[in-house]
Amino acid sequence: MTNTGQKDLKNMSKTINTQNNTGNRTSRRKGILFILLAAFFFSLMSVFVRLSGDVPTMQKAFFRNIVAAFVAVAILLRSKTKISLKKENLPPLLLRSIFGTIGILANFWAVDNLGIADANMLNKLSPFFAILMSIFILGEKPNRIEWLSVFLAFIGAAFVAKPSAGIISLPALVGILGGFTAGTAYTFVRKAGLQGVKGPIVVAFFSTFSTLVLLPNLLLNYTPMRAQQLFFLILAGCSAAGGQLSITAAYQHAPARDISVFDYSQVVYAAVFGIVLFGEFPDVWSIIGYVIIIGTAFAKWYLLTQRS
């Protein structure tokens, strides 16, 4: 081969590598933006759930899912996305739905029996578990920087939540289960995405599955609601749909090890809503936690852009 031919091959190889790196960087940025949006929607959902008042937890969970199911199906039909599932797509969809439903119930139960602060802190273990389960389910191995970023974000969440001695109680163990199942569910979301399953299909499948699972309890133990309570639960369901669509898109664009740390932004959103709507001002420990979380997110973003 002539020198000119070798130079052409080298230039072609550089061009291909540049295009791949640009594509990976763009996909990662989209994943981060989507997970930030998901955190906003889920924190908004928590606000509406709280505003709904003394409705039983299982009933709140049902309305959270049935509204999300209608929204997801409507988006699916409007987008005219071809609903075509292969045999190999069903296991990740079913496992995402099973783990996701358990995660919702465990988190709601923990909130009722443990306290909002401790329960939310334990639920923020989900990004850590997403990275852990990605090793076994997807074969994606995080590096030391990625492990450190998640660890620091978790420390920040602990400062915000200030867990009590009851952290090792049964409700706390259920809260940990909620974090584990949610993180595992997100991993199966990415697995389904890598197999070509569209985001709206994943959300519609999960929302419909969880609604059907919760329906018997609603029929047997329904508690009448005021119009205002129903309105807030509908808004909670719409917010949940937005969160599910966003987080599904996030994990389909990028692996958990690259974006899961940004899920901790939900703590910041919740703090803003708490101040504006409920007059709950963070103490010094919470502020330290916010600084750690935001600082970790920006540091990781910087390292990711430098590495690319």
Phi, psi and omega in degrees: 000137182286164178299324179296319179295319179295320178296320179297319179295319179296317179296321179295319180296319178296320179297317180296316179297320179297317179297318179296316180296320178296318179296317179295319180294318178296317179296320180294319179295320176298319179299318180293316179298319180293323181286330173295319178294320178298318179299321178297313181297318182291325176291324176295322176300318180299322178298313182292324177297319179293320180292340181288346172082222193270030175289137179305147185302314181297326179290321175299317181297320180298311182292328175302320185274323183291322177294317178299324179295315180297317180297315182295317179294320179298316178296321180297316181290320181292323180285349181058032177293130180291119181274096182224110182246129176273166182302322182286347179280336186294316180303310179295327178292316179294316181292323176298318182290318180295309181294323180295319179293316177299321180298317179297311182296318180295318180293317179296318180294320179295320178299319181289331188247349183245323186120146187297316184298306181296318182296319179294322179297317180293324178295333178286004170285347185302319177298322178298314179292329177297318178294316181299312183288336176296332178296316185274324185273321185246349182072023179265115184256119179286153176268182185295323180296319181293321175297317182296320181296318179292321179298316180294320178296322178295320176299319178298318178297324178294321177298320181292314186280331182050064185302143182269183180295341180286006184298337181260012180284172178302314177302324179293321177297323176294322177298319177296319176301320178298318178295319180295312183292325177295315179297321178294320178300317180297326178294320177289334173300314180293321179299317178296320178296319178295337177272002175095007179282128182289149182306310180302327179292318179299314182293316180297320180297311181295313183297319179293317179301310183292326177297316180294325179293322183273347183300314180304319179296321179297317181295326183274332187230032183296136176245125180304145182236153172283160181301322180295319179295318178297319179299315180294324179290327175295317177296323177298318179295319178296319177296320178297321178297317177298320178294317181294316179298320182290316183287330175296315178296322181299310183283348173274339179270332185208152179290158184302323184296337182270335190233344189298332181299330183286349176295339179290350176298342177302328178297320180291315177303314181299322179296318179296315178298321180298319180292311186290316188265327187240001179066029180264103181269134181291147176272184185296325180293321178295319180298319176301318179298318179299318180298317179296314183296309182294319179298318178297316180300314181291321179296318180293319177301316180297314181296324179295317181291324179290322182292327180282000000 
